[in-house]
Amino acid sequence: MPIYEYTCNECLEIFSLLQWSSSGTEDTVCPRCGSKDVKKKLSSFSCSMPSDSGVSSGGHSGFSGGG
């Protein structure tokens, strides 16, 4: 399950939720004020590869971010 970041359009709270990809914004409620008027933010991501994958990591730890 991915972690999604949202901004509440009512109280401007920024929060993260662990939720299924199939869950829509209409199912999301601000934990601070209870509003359903939220907007999904564009978030950075990270991934890793097993050390025996045959791909050189260039001396990095195998993690990369989107930002």
Summary of the structure (lengths in Angstrom):
residues: 67
radius of gyration: 16.4
end to end distance: 20.7
largest distance: 48.8
contacts: 125
relative contact order: 0.24
helix: 4%
strand: 27%
